[in-house]
Amino acid sequence: MENEFLDKVENNDVVRIWSEKMKLEKGDSLMKGYTSELWDFTCINVT
């Protein structure tokens, strides 16, 4: 069921365009030295 949801999201042109626009505006959020701001949920460090 989860895969069906993800397929629908990935195939949604509005979501895809919005995502690409956000990536262009904000840049690559996983560049060297990036630390996730979701402290309560996960910790992501890219080195």
DSSP file (Angstrom, degrees, kcal/mol; ACC not computed):
  #  RESIDUE AA STRUCTURE BP1 BP2  ACC     N-H-->O    O-->H-N    N-H-->O    O-->H-N    TCO  KAPPA ALPHA  PHI   PSI    X-CA   Y-CA   Z-CA
    1    1 A M     >        0   0    0      0, 0.0     4,-1.8     0, 0.0     5,-0.1   0.000 360.0 360.0 360.0 -40.1    0.0    0.0    0.0
    2    2 A E  H  >  +     0   0    0      1,-0.2     4,-2.4     2,-0.2     5,-0.2   0.899 360.0  53.6 -61.6 -40.3    2.9    2.4    0.8
    3    3 A N  H  > S+     0   0    0      1,-0.2     4,-2.5     2,-0.2    -1,-0.2   0.871 104.9  54.6 -63.1 -36.8    4.4    1.8   -2.6
    4    4 A E  H  > S+     0   0    0      2,-0.2     4,-2.0     1,-0.2    -1,-0.2   0.917 109.4  47.8 -62.0 -42.7    1.1    2.7   -4.3
    5    5 A F  H  X S+     0   0    0     -4,-1.8     4,-2.3     1,-0.2    -2,-0.2   0.936 112.2  48.4 -63.0 -46.8    1.1    6.0   -2.4
    6    6 A L  H  X S+     0   0    0     -4,-2.4     4,-2.8     1,-0.2     5,-0.2   0.876 109.2  53.7 -63.5 -37.5    4.7    6.8   -3.3
    7    7 A D  H  X S+     0   0    0     -4,-2.5     4,-1.8     2,-0.2    -1,-0.2   0.910 109.2  48.7 -61.8 -42.0    4.0    5.9   -7.0
    8    8 A K  H  < S+     0   0    0     -4,-2.0     4,-0.5     2,-0.2    -2,-0.2   0.905 113.2  46.9 -65.4 -41.2    1.1    8.4   -7.0
    9    9 A V  H >< S+     0   0    0     -4,-2.3     3,-1.1     1,-0.2    -2,-0.2   0.930 112.6  49.0 -66.3 -45.0    3.3   11.1   -5.4
   10   10 A E  H 3< S+     0   0    0     -4,-2.8    -1,-0.2     1,-0.3    -2,-0.2   0.826 113.1  47.8 -64.8 -31.3    6.2   10.5   -7.8
   11   11 A N  T 3< S+     0   0    0     -4,-1.8     2,-0.7    -5,-0.2    -1,-0.3   0.488  84.9 106.9 -88.1  -3.2    3.9   10.6  -10.8
   12   12 A N    <>  -     0   0    0     -3,-1.1     4,-2.5    -4,-0.5     5,-0.2  -0.678  57.4-158.8 -81.1 112.2    2.2   13.8   -9.7
   13   13 A D  H  > S+     0   0    0     -2,-0.7     4,-2.8     1,-0.2     5,-0.2   0.853  89.8  54.9 -60.9 -37.0    3.5   16.6  -11.9
   14   14 A V  H  > S+     0   0    0      2,-0.2     4,-2.4     1,-0.2    -1,-0.2   0.929 111.0  44.6 -63.8 -44.7    2.5   19.3   -9.5
   15   15 A V  H  > S+     0   0    0      2,-0.2     4,-2.8     1,-0.2    -2,-0.2   0.915 113.8  50.5 -64.8 -43.0    4.5   17.7   -6.7
   16   16 A R  H  X S+     0   0    0     -4,-2.5     4,-2.4     2,-0.2    -2,-0.2   0.925 112.4  45.8 -61.8 -45.7    7.5   17.1   -9.0
   17   17 A I  H  X S+     0   0    0     -4,-2.8     4,-2.3     2,-0.2    -1,-0.2   0.919 113.9  49.0 -64.4 -43.9    7.5   20.7  -10.3
   18   18 A W  H  X S+     0   0    0     -4,-2.4     4,-2.5    -5,-0.2    -2,-0.2   0.926 111.7  49.7 -60.4 -45.1    7.2   22.0   -6.7
   19   19 A S  H  X S+     0   0    0     -4,-2.8     4,-2.3     1,-0.2    -2,-0.2   0.918 111.5  47.7 -61.7 -44.8   10.0   19.8   -5.6
   20   20 A E  H  X S+     0   0    0     -4,-2.4     4,-2.1     1,-0.2    -1,-0.2   0.894 111.6  51.2 -63.4 -39.7   12.3   20.8   -8.4
   21   21 A K  H  X S+     0   0    0     -4,-2.3     4,-2.3     2,-0.2    -2,-0.2   0.915 110.4  48.6 -63.7 -43.5   11.6   24.5   -7.7
   22   22 A M  H  X S+     0   0    0     -4,-2.5     4,-2.8     1,-0.2     5,-0.3   0.895 110.1  51.9 -64.2 -40.4   12.4   24.1   -4.0
   23   23 A K  H  X S+     0   0    0     -4,-2.3     4,-1.8     1,-0.2    -1,-0.2   0.899 111.5  47.0 -63.3 -40.1   15.7   22.3   -4.8
   24   24 A L  H  < S+     0   0    0     -4,-2.1    -2,-0.2     2,-0.2    -1,-0.2   0.895 115.9  44.6 -68.1 -40.0   16.7   25.1   -7.2
   25   25 A E  H  < S+     0   0    0     -4,-2.3    -2,-0.2     1,-0.2    -1,-0.2   0.904 124.8  31.4 -71.0 -41.7   15.8   27.8   -4.6
   26   26 A K  H  < S-     0   0    0     -4,-2.8    -2,-0.2     1,-0.2    -3,-0.2   0.641 101.2-138.8 -93.8 -16.4   17.4   26.2   -1.6
   27   27 A G     <  -     0   0    0     -4,-1.8     2,-0.7    -5,-0.3    -1,-0.2  -0.292  53.7 -26.5  81.8-175.4   20.2   24.4   -3.2
   28   28 A D    >   -     0   0    0      1,-0.2     3,-0.8    -4,-0.1    -5,-0.0  -0.626  54.0-163.1 -76.1 113.2   21.3   20.9   -2.4
   29   29 A S  T 3  S+     0   0    0     -2,-0.7    -1,-0.2     1,-0.3    -2,-0.0   0.572  84.4  62.0 -75.4  -7.7   20.3   20.3    1.3
   30   30 A L  T 3  S+     0   0    0     15,-0.0    -1,-0.3     3,-0.0     3,-0.1  -0.154  74.1 134.6-110.3  39.3   22.7   17.3    1.5
   31   31 A M  S X  S-     0   0    0     -3,-0.8     3,-2.2     1,-0.2    15,-0.3  -0.393  71.0 -64.7 -81.4 167.0   25.9   19.2    0.9
   32   32 A K  T 3  S+     0   0    0      1,-0.3    15,-0.2    -2,-0.1    -1,-0.2  -0.207 124.7  20.4 -54.0 132.5   29.0   18.6    3.0
   33   33 A G  T 3  S+     0   0    0     13,-2.7    -1,-0.3     1,-0.3     2,-0.1   0.370  86.4 146.7  89.7  -4.0   28.5   19.7    6.6
   34   34 A Y    <   -     0   0    0     -3,-2.2    12,-1.5    12,-0.3     2,-0.4  -0.443  26.8-169.6 -68.4 135.8   24.7   19.6    6.4
   35   35 A T  B     -A   45   0A   0     10,-0.2    10,-0.2    -2,-0.1     8,-0.0  -0.998  25.7-114.0-126.4 130.4   23.0   18.5    9.6
   36   36 A S        -     0   0    0      8,-1.8     8,-0.0    -2,-0.4     3,-0.0  -0.271  11.3-147.7 -61.2 145.1   19.3   17.7    9.7
   37   37 A E  S    S+     0   0    0      1,-0.2     2,-1.2     6,-0.1     3,-0.2   0.319  78.3  94.3 -94.7   6.5   17.1   20.0   11.8
   38   38 A L    >>  +     0   0    0      1,-0.2     4,-2.6     4,-0.1     3,-1.3  -0.503  46.6 161.0 -95.4  64.5   14.7   17.2   12.8
   39   39 A W  T 34  +     0   0    0     -2,-1.2    -1,-0.2     1,-0.3    -2,-0.0   0.833  68.5  52.4 -57.5 -38.2   16.5   16.5   16.0
   40   40 A D  T 34 S+     0   0    0     -3,-0.2    -1,-0.3     1,-0.1     3,-0.1   0.694 119.8  32.3 -74.0 -17.7   13.5   14.6   17.6
   41   41 A F  T <4 S-     0   0    0     -3,-1.3     2,-0.3     1,-0.4    -2,-0.2   0.814 124.2 -17.8-109.4 -41.3   13.1   12.2   14.7
   42   42 A T     <  -     0   0    0     -4,-2.6     2,-0.4     2,-0.0    -1,-0.4  -0.977  48.0-130.3-160.9 165.7   16.5   11.5   13.1
   43   43 A C        -     0   0    0     -2,-0.3     2,-0.5    -3,-0.1    -6,-0.1  -0.983  23.4-179.4-130.3 121.5   20.0   12.7   12.7
   44   44 A I        +     0   0    0     -2,-0.4    -8,-1.8     2,-0.0     2,-0.4  -0.979   3.0 174.8-124.2 121.4   21.6   13.1    9.3
   45   45 A N  B     -A   35   0A   0     -2,-0.5     2,-0.5   -10,-0.2   -10,-0.2  -0.994  14.1-157.6-124.0 131.8   25.2   14.3    8.8
   46   46 A V              0   0    0    -12,-1.5   -13,-2.7    -2,-0.4   -12,-0.3  -0.940 360.0 360.0-111.3 123.3   26.8   14.4    5.4
   47   47 A T              0   0    0     -2,-0.5    -1,-0.1   -15,-0.2   -15,-0.1   0.381 360.0 360.0-120.0 360.0   30.6   14.3    5.3
